């Protein structure tokens, strides 16, 4: 109820007549219109922004309901009319090729075109620079030497830019399903090492190990009957760039990423001036020792130092490619044997420090330990109970868990 001049008025009456109050037994008193609407009914009027949005949904947005195969499906891949830019460019190139073929089929027309091309470079001609450039471009198009024609349609720079306002970011390709299955098969079934598979398929060793772990988990889920998000995987792979698996076994794999990247060591972040004799051959090993006494040179710190050695044999020693391949296979075989021997030796070493006592139902295993393994603070990784014997300080009150400074 509203109180006005000693009288009460129903609020419903005020809402029904927003422009004026109607008092019983009195004259109408005009009041200014209410600026705030009390209605919750949505407005059916199309604003400019709604029109733009509906227009985008009907043209560009409909392409994302059914993503096209054979390339990325980002917003930057379509024009304002909702057409795929790479398809438009492909049709334009096809039309240009047909025109060139028609010109070559007509001798008289080709003769006239050649005469026009010769007149482009006539020194006495008074044709402007713009027209000269246009005719020269037409000649290059007729000769089939258009810039960028040798590039694939799905290799446009804009096709790898998912954000329209961030032109510097480009999405990197991921491993396809067939590529991951092949990596898992070569390691788990054929018994190859991670280093060997990394060099053969041009995938970094850390990623190869991650693929093997994830595929192993996937196999366990299949055995346990857990559902897999295969439809989600298929949809994502159809919209982002992927590295396919080459079916031709003799051909080399498409490089997925650099596999021999050298990480920057903390000891090499400073600038040093080291005097040396002019006749002394200052190598990478010498440079590593200058920074740190036990630091290995760059040729030995990279993930695949054997690739450098093979390249040196090809360039310097002039070794035949067949011999290089034979040496590579032998080196991998030796690496597999050495790795197996190291594992067996580690198992034998651990068994020597164990004492097994057979019980009625259980087998008790006793280990020989040393107190020095716990370290000076009692939290050494090789100490007994390093995880359970002494609790961590993560949940202690007043413990600072966020970084207090930033290392420059």
KOLLUMDO-773597 format. One line per 5 residues: their letters; for each residue x, y, z of C-alpha. Coordinates in nm, 4 decimals. Example, Ala and Ser with C-alpha at 12.3 -4.5 7.8 and 13.67 -1.06 7.14 Angstrom:
BEGIN
as	1.2300 -0.4500 0.7800 ~ 1.3670 -0.1060 0.7140
***
This chain:
BEGIN
xxxxx	0.0000 0.0000 0.0000 ~ 0.1142 0.3542 -0.0773 ~ 0.0387 0.6492 0.1488 ~ -0.0412 0.9723 -0.0437 ~ -0.2009 1.2813 0.1209
xxxxx	-0.3359 1.0761 0.4061 ~ -0.4928 0.8211 0.1699 ~ -0.3835 0.4744 0.0747 ~ -0.3658 0.3410 -0.2805 ~ -0.3317 -0.0155 -0.3952
xxxxx	0.0085 -0.0949 -0.5544 ~ -0.1567 -0.3029 -0.8246 ~ -0.3525 0.0036 -0.9359 ~ -0.0302 0.1999 -0.9633 ~ 0.1322 -0.0706 -1.1769
xxxxx	-0.1646 -0.0889 -1.4110 ~ -0.1619 0.2877 -1.4708 ~ 0.2070 0.3869 -1.4795 ~ 0.1482 0.7310 -1.6266 ~ -0.0950 0.8557 -1.3614
xxxxx	-0.2557 0.7619 -1.0304 ~ -0.6342 0.7209 -1.0155 ~ -0.7625 0.8114 -0.6707 ~ -1.1148 0.7094 -0.5750 ~ -1.3573 0.9986 -0.5468
xxxxx	-1.0962 1.2540 -0.6594 ~ -0.9533 1.4051 -0.9732 ~ -0.6609 1.2554 -1.1653 ~ -0.3179 1.3827 -1.0669 ~ -0.0594 1.3454 -1.3527
xxxxx	0.2847 1.2155 -1.2537 ~ 0.5988 1.1589 -1.4624 ~ 0.6293 0.8158 -1.6310 ~ 0.8179 0.5402 -1.4491 ~ 1.1683 0.4897 -1.5907
xxxxx	1.2043 0.1358 -1.4558 ~ 0.9967 -0.1401 -1.6089 ~ 0.8352 -0.3900 -1.3754 ~ 0.7576 -0.6396 -1.6484 ~ 0.9531 -0.9638 -1.6762
xxxxx	0.8277 -1.0444 -2.0253 ~ 1.1244 -1.0615 -2.2691 ~ 1.1326 -0.7955 -2.5367 ~ 1.0615 -0.9159 -2.8883 ~ 1.2298 -0.6220 -3.0534
xxxxx	1.5460 -0.7154 -3.2453 ~ 1.8311 -0.4866 -3.1612 ~ 2.1243 -0.4237 -3.3930 ~ 2.3483 -0.6602 -3.1989 ~ 2.0851 -0.9366 -3.2079
xxxxx	2.0500 -0.8950 -3.5834 ~ 2.4258 -0.9236 -3.6261 ~ 2.4342 -1.2338 -3.4057 ~ 2.1460 -1.4073 -3.5863 ~ 2.3062 -1.3248 -3.9196
xxxxx	2.6335 -1.4799 -3.8026 ~ 2.4547 -1.7928 -3.6780 ~ 2.2775 -1.8433 -4.0095 ~ 2.5943 -1.7980 -4.2193 ~ 2.9134 -1.8720 -4.0266
xxxxx	2.7763 -2.0437 -3.7181 ~ 2.6046 -2.3248 -3.9060 ~ 2.9452 -2.4577 -4.0141 ~ 3.0342 -2.5521 -3.6579 ~ 2.7295 -2.7767 -3.6162
xxxxx	2.8811 -3.0200 -3.8703 ~ 3.2613 -2.9630 -3.8825 ~ 3.4241 -3.0264 -4.2182 ~ 3.6998 -3.2842 -4.2521 ~ 4.0461 -3.2280 -4.3932
xxxxx	4.1536 -2.9230 -4.1939 ~ 4.0904 -2.6993 -3.8977 ~ 3.7491 -2.5486 -3.8194 ~ 3.8370 -2.2208 -3.6497 ~ 3.6466 -1.8943 -3.6748
xxxxx	3.9284 -1.7494 -3.8830 ~ 3.8794 -2.0186 -4.1510 ~ 3.5494 -1.8706 -4.2777 ~ 3.4581 -1.5432 -4.4429 ~ 3.1573 -1.3259 -4.3619
xxxxx	2.9334 -1.5288 -4.5901 ~ 3.0170 -1.8528 -4.4075 ~ 3.2280 -1.9966 -4.6893 ~ 3.5500 -2.1808 -4.6179 ~ 3.8314 -1.9559 -4.7331
xxxxx	4.0587 -2.2384 -4.8466 ~ 3.7776 -2.3832 -5.0606 ~ 3.7167 -2.0437 -5.2184 ~ 4.0866 -2.0073 -5.2967 ~ 4.1006 -2.3607 -5.4376
xxxxx	3.8073 -2.2880 -5.6701 ~ 3.9741 -1.9649 -5.7812 ~ 4.2938 -2.1550 -5.8658 ~ 4.0977 -2.4182 -6.0570 ~ 3.9225 -2.1480 -6.2564
xxxxx	4.2578 -1.9840 -6.3296 ~ 4.4024 -2.3161 -6.4490 ~ 4.1054 -2.3654 -6.6814 ~ 4.1543 -2.0186 -6.8279 ~ 4.5236 -2.0890 -6.8856
xxxxx	4.4370 -2.4196 -7.0542 ~ 4.1849 -2.2407 -7.2776 ~ 4.4473 -1.9847 -7.3762 ~ 4.7006 -2.2536 -7.4628 ~ 4.4414 -2.4417 -7.6693
xxxxx	4.3773 -2.1345 -7.8911 ~ 4.6978 -2.0549 -8.0902 ~ 4.5740 -1.7180 -8.2175 ~ 4.4743 -1.6062 -7.8684 ~ 4.8065 -1.7247 -7.7257
xxxxx	4.9918 -1.5286 -7.9948 ~ 4.8024 -1.2120 -7.9055 ~ 4.8715 -1.2679 -7.5371 ~ 5.2442 -1.3126 -7.6021 ~ 5.2513 -0.9908 -7.8021
xxxxx	5.0842 -0.8101 -7.5141 ~ 5.3422 -0.9533 -7.2740 ~ 5.6283 -0.8293 -7.4895 ~ 5.4777 -0.4828 -7.4996 ~ 5.4773 -0.4751 -7.1193
xxxxx	5.8558 -0.4420 -7.1092 ~ 5.8838 -0.1987 -7.4033 ~ 6.1040 0.0913 -7.2945 ~ 5.9256 0.3394 -7.5251 ~ 5.5866 0.2470 -7.3859
xxxxx	5.4152 0.5182 -7.1854 ~ 5.2070 0.2727 -6.9778 ~ 5.1810 0.3505 -6.6064 ~ 5.3489 0.1437 -6.3351 ~ 5.0197 0.0062 -6.2042
xxxxx	4.9239 -0.1316 -6.5426 ~ 5.2710 -0.2748 -6.5913 ~ 5.2455 -0.4552 -6.2583 ~ 4.9013 -0.5906 -6.3433 ~ 5.0191 -0.7257 -6.6799
xxxxx	5.3291 -0.8785 -6.5244 ~ 5.1147 -1.0512 -6.2621 ~ 4.8877 -1.1842 -6.5359 ~ 5.1895 -1.3223 -6.7180 ~ 5.3129 -1.5016 -6.4067
xxxxx	4.9659 -1.6479 -6.3554 ~ 4.9533 -1.7756 -6.7162 ~ 5.2962 -1.9321 -6.6832 ~ 5.1813 -2.1205 -6.3714 ~ 5.4325 -1.9510 -6.1367
xxxxx	5.1933 -1.7974 -5.8959 ~ 5.3426 -1.7259 -5.5563 ~ 5.2479 -1.9820 -5.2959 ~ 5.0871 -2.2154 -5.5533 ~ 5.3053 -2.5052 -5.4488
xxxxx	5.1771 -2.4821 -5.0935 ~ 4.8930 -2.7021 -4.9791 ~ 4.5474 -2.5604 -4.9312 ~ 4.5276 -2.6626 -4.5657 ~ 4.8584 -2.4922 -4.4816
xxxxx	4.7227 -2.1382 -4.4683 ~ 4.8563 -1.9323 -4.1837 ~ 4.5060 -1.8204 -4.0891 ~ 4.3888 -2.1820 -4.0557 ~ 4.6130 -2.2270 -3.7506
xxxxx	4.4978 -1.9111 -3.5695 ~ 4.1962 -1.9944 -3.3491 ~ 4.1689 -1.6468 -3.1949 ~ 4.0796 -1.3644 -3.4392 ~ 4.2280 -1.0888 -3.2210
xxxxx	4.5498 -1.2770 -3.1394 ~ 4.7327 -1.3229 -3.4670 ~ 5.0568 -1.4266 -3.2990 ~ 4.9158 -1.7476 -3.1475 ~ 4.9061 -2.0585 -3.3650
xxxxx	4.7786 -2.3975 -3.2555 ~ 5.0338 -2.6779 -3.2687 ~ 4.9373 -3.0161 -3.4154 ~ 4.8722 -3.3146 -3.1897 ~ 4.9360 -3.6829 -3.2502
xxxxx	4.6624 -3.8633 -3.4366 ~ 4.5083 -4.1845 -3.3055 ~ 4.6936 -4.3979 -3.5606 ~ 5.0213 -4.2295 -3.4675 ~ 4.9751 -4.3046 -3.0973
xxxxx	4.8791 -4.6668 -3.1689 ~ 5.1929 -4.7114 -3.3797 ~ 5.4150 -4.5687 -3.1035 ~ 5.2593 -4.8031 -2.8479 ~ 5.2933 -5.1015 -3.0800
xxxxx	5.6613 -5.0409 -3.1563 ~ 5.7562 -5.0148 -2.7890 ~ 5.5292 -5.2679 -2.6167 ~ 5.4993 -5.5299 -2.8929 ~ 5.8179 -5.4956 -3.0995
xxxxx	6.0383 -5.4174 -2.7993 ~ 6.2046 -5.1036 -2.9355 ~ 6.3485 -4.8396 -2.7067 ~ 6.1995 -4.4964 -2.6532 ~ 6.5058 -4.3336 -2.8102
xxxxx	6.4759 -4.5476 -3.1223 ~ 6.1038 -4.4783 -3.1677 ~ 6.1625 -4.1089 -3.1094 ~ 6.4143 -4.0942 -3.3937 ~ 6.2090 -4.3096 -3.6289
xxxxx	5.8802 -4.1213 -3.5855 ~ 6.0223 -3.7734 -3.5144 ~ 5.8494 -3.7379 -3.1763 ~ 6.0179 -3.6151 -2.8590 ~ 6.1125 -3.8826 -2.6070
xxxxx	5.9040 -3.7297 -2.3275 ~ 5.5972 -3.7385 -2.5499 ~ 5.6701 -4.0978 -2.6517 ~ 5.6819 -4.1993 -2.2852 ~ 5.3592 -4.0113 -2.2149
xxxxx	5.1867 -4.1870 -2.5068 ~ 5.2923 -4.5281 -2.3756 ~ 5.1639 -4.4506 -2.0250 ~ 4.8315 -4.3156 -2.1519 ~ 4.7789 -4.6090 -2.3899
xxxxx	4.8553 -4.8505 -2.1055 ~ 4.5943 -4.6780 -1.8905 ~ 4.3497 -4.6942 -2.1802 ~ 4.4036 -5.0703 -2.2138 ~ 4.3420 -5.1119 -1.8397
xxxxx	4.0179 -4.9148 -1.8656 ~ 3.9018 -5.1343 -2.1525 ~ 3.9693 -5.4469 -1.9460 ~ 3.7799 -5.3008 -1.6499 ~ 3.4859 -5.2034 -1.8718
xxxxx	3.5128 -4.8292 -1.8147 ~ 3.3638 -4.6077 -2.0879 ~ 3.5973 -4.4085 -2.3131 ~ 3.5223 -4.0652 -2.4566 ~ 3.5781 -4.1746 -2.8170
xxxxx	3.3153 -3.9414 -2.9668 ~ 3.4755 -3.6457 -2.7925 ~ 3.8170 -3.7511 -2.9249 ~ 3.6862 -3.7832 -3.2793 ~ 3.5206 -3.4410 -3.2651
xxxxx	3.8320 -3.2705 -3.1299 ~ 4.0594 -3.4358 -3.3866 ~ 3.8317 -3.3208 -3.6674 ~ 3.8661 -2.9556 -3.5665 ~ 4.2351 -2.9170 -3.4761
xxxxx	4.5537 -2.9983 -3.6724 ~ 4.6947 -3.3476 -3.6255 ~ 5.0102 -3.5309 -3.7353 ~ 4.8988 -3.8275 -3.9499 ~ 5.0662 -4.1664 -3.9767
xxxxx	5.2423 -4.2355 -4.3033 ~ 5.1206 -4.5587 -4.4612 ~ 5.4330 -4.5945 -4.6736 ~ 5.6842 -4.7740 -4.4526 ~ 5.9799 -4.6716 -4.6673
xxxxx	5.9034 -4.2997 -4.6477 ~ 6.0203 -4.0870 -4.3602 ~ 5.7694 -3.9621 -4.1051 ~ 5.6469 -3.6070 -4.1026 ~ 5.8352 -3.4280 -3.8214
xxxxx	5.5909 -3.3695 -3.5394 ~ 5.8263 -3.1522 -3.3331 ~ 6.1998 -3.0893 -3.2813 ~ 6.3439 -3.3932 -3.1059 ~ 6.6978 -3.2690 -3.0387
xxxxx	6.6296 -2.9445 -2.8558 ~ 6.8990 -2.8432 -2.6068 ~ 6.7691 -2.7094 -2.2767 ~ 6.9460 -2.4093 -2.1276 ~ 7.1540 -2.5094 -1.8267
xxxxx	7.1534 -2.2809 -1.5242 ~ 7.5322 -2.2634 -1.5265 ~ 7.5325 -2.1126 -1.8773 ~ 7.3027 -1.8210 -1.7999 ~ 7.5864 -1.5891 -1.7015
xxxxx	7.8244 -1.4058 -1.9329 ~ 8.1911 -1.4955 -1.9021 ~ 8.5132 -1.3761 -2.0620 ~ 8.7723 -1.6529 -2.0764 ~ 9.1191 -1.5744 -2.2197
xxxxx	9.2773 -1.8443 -2.4348 ~ 9.5739 -1.8765 -2.6640 ~ 9.5303 -1.8045 -3.0330 ~ 9.6748 -2.1386 -3.1410 ~ 9.4518 -2.3321 -2.9021
xxxxx	9.1448 -2.4908 -3.0591 ~ 8.8639 -2.3883 -2.8251 ~ 8.5923 -2.6554 -2.8527 ~ 8.2513 -2.7011 -2.6960 ~ 8.4007 -2.9247 -2.4297
xxxxx	8.6327 -2.6436 -2.3258 ~ 8.3406 -2.3989 -2.3155 ~ 8.1424 -2.6348 -2.0926 ~ 8.4335 -2.6668 -1.8479 ~ 8.4612 -2.2877 -1.8307
xxxxx	8.1023 -2.2580 -1.7121 ~ 8.1176 -2.5583 -1.4790 ~ 8.3845 -2.8183 -1.4148 ~ 8.1607 -3.1256 -1.4580 ~ 7.9314 -2.9790 -1.7253
xxxxx	7.9020 -3.1887 -2.0404 ~ 7.9327 -3.0243 -2.3833 ~ 7.6266 -2.9495 -2.5915 ~ 7.6878 -3.2507 -2.8187 ~ 7.6480 -3.4849 -2.5222
xxxxx	7.3669 -3.3051 -2.3381 ~ 7.1202 -3.3179 -2.6258 ~ 6.8576 -3.5969 -2.6178 ~ 7.0032 -3.7747 -2.9252 ~ 7.3821 -3.7344 -2.9374
xxxxx	7.4125 -4.0313 -3.1749 ~ 7.2388 -3.8295 -3.4468 ~ 7.5239 -3.5782 -3.4390 ~ 7.7753 -3.8596 -3.4652 ~ 7.5979 -4.0113 -3.7664
xxxxx	7.5769 -3.6739 -3.9366 ~ 7.9500 -3.6232 -3.8792 ~ 8.0208 -3.9644 -4.0319 ~ 7.8190 -3.8748 -4.3412 ~ 7.9711 -3.5293 -4.3937
xxxxx	8.3293 -3.5792 -4.2780 ~ 8.4045 -3.9511 -4.3105 ~ 8.1916 -4.0001 -4.6257 ~ 8.0344 -4.3209 -4.4931 ~ 7.7709 -4.4850 -4.7119
xxxxx	7.4048 -4.4486 -4.5988 ~ 7.3666 -4.8291 -4.5849 ~ 7.6569 -4.8555 -4.3430 ~ 7.5151 -4.5688 -4.1347 ~ 7.1824 -4.7501 -4.1045
xxxxx	7.3563 -5.0741 -4.0066 ~ 7.5527 -4.8964 -3.7339 ~ 7.2361 -4.7278 -3.6071 ~ 7.0538 -5.0603 -3.5725 ~ 7.3518 -5.2176 -3.3950
xxxxx	7.3773 -4.9258 -3.1516 ~ 7.0089 -4.9583 -3.0621 ~ 7.0458 -5.3323 -3.0124 ~ 7.3414 -5.2771 -2.7810 ~ 7.1393 -5.0177 -2.5907
xxxxx	6.8547 -5.2663 -2.5400 ~ 7.0958 -5.5333 -2.4131 ~ 7.2705 -5.2878 -2.1792 ~ 6.9378 -5.1655 -2.0414 ~ 6.8250 -5.5232 -1.9721
xxxxx	7.1543 -5.6017 -1.8025 ~ 7.1322 -5.2925 -1.5836 ~ 6.7830 -5.3851 -1.4700 ~ 6.8872 -5.7411 -1.3909 ~ 7.1928 -5.6192 -1.1995
xxxxx	6.9768 -5.3787 -0.9982 ~ 6.7356 -5.6574 -0.9094 ~ 7.0213 -5.8850 -0.8016 ~ 7.1701 -5.6045 -0.5916 ~ 6.8421 -5.5501 -0.4124
xxxxx	6.7956 -5.9207 -0.3516 ~ 7.1350 -5.9439 -0.1833 ~ 7.0195 -5.6957 0.0823 ~ 6.6919 -5.8762 0.1454 ~ 6.6154 -6.1590 0.3855
xxxxx	6.2987 -6.3592 0.3286 ~ 6.1284 -6.5482 0.6111 ~ 5.8464 -6.7854 0.5225 ~ 5.5513 -6.7795 0.7628 ~ 5.2415 -6.9919 0.7819
xxxxx	5.0391 -6.7561 0.5598 ~ 5.2711 -6.4713 0.4665 ~ 5.6255 -6.4135 0.3537 ~ 5.8192 -6.1531 0.5494 ~ 6.0918 -5.9563 0.3740
xxxxx	6.3583 -5.7729 0.5733 ~ 6.5832 -5.5072 0.4199 ~ 6.9260 -5.3960 0.5352 ~ 6.9202 -5.0180 0.5849 ~ 7.1637 -4.7490 0.6876
xxxxx	7.0874 -4.4404 0.8903 ~ 7.3049 -4.2302 0.6598 ~ 7.0529 -4.2809 0.3768 ~ 6.8089 -4.0494 0.5534 ~ 7.0439 -3.7550 0.5027
xxxxx	7.1373 -3.4778 0.7415 ~ 6.7792 -3.3603 0.7906 ~ 6.6251 -3.7076 0.8112 ~ 6.4210 -3.6602 0.4949 ~ 6.6442 -3.8306 0.2395
xxxxx	6.4772 -4.0080 -0.0476 ~ 6.6572 -4.3363 0.0206 ~ 6.5877 -4.3340 0.3936 ~ 6.3406 -4.5668 0.5606 ~ 5.9984 -4.4116 0.5970
xxxxx	6.0904 -4.1018 0.4011 ~ 5.7278 -4.0787 0.2938 ~ 5.5406 -4.2226 0.5916 ~ 5.7817 -4.2096 0.8857 ~ 5.8020 -3.8307 0.9048
xxxxx	5.5079 -3.6183 0.7870 ~ 5.5520 -3.3326 0.5442 ~ 5.4923 -2.9753 0.6492 ~ 5.2278 -2.9053 0.3848 ~ 4.9360 -2.8912 0.6302
xxxxx	5.1088 -2.7307 0.9260 ~ 4.9585 -2.4018 1.0412 ~ 5.1505 -2.0921 0.9453 ~ 5.3509 -2.2700 0.6730 ~ 5.4137 -2.0396 0.3748
xxxxx	5.3185 -2.2327 0.0612 ~ 5.3365 -1.9560 -0.1983 ~ 5.6616 -1.8214 -0.3454 ~ 5.7942 -1.5170 -0.1599 ~ 6.0306 -1.4009 -0.4337
xxx	6.0856 -1.4298 -0.8083 ~ 6.4228 -1.5423 -0.9340 ~ 6.5518 -1.3114 -1.2068
***
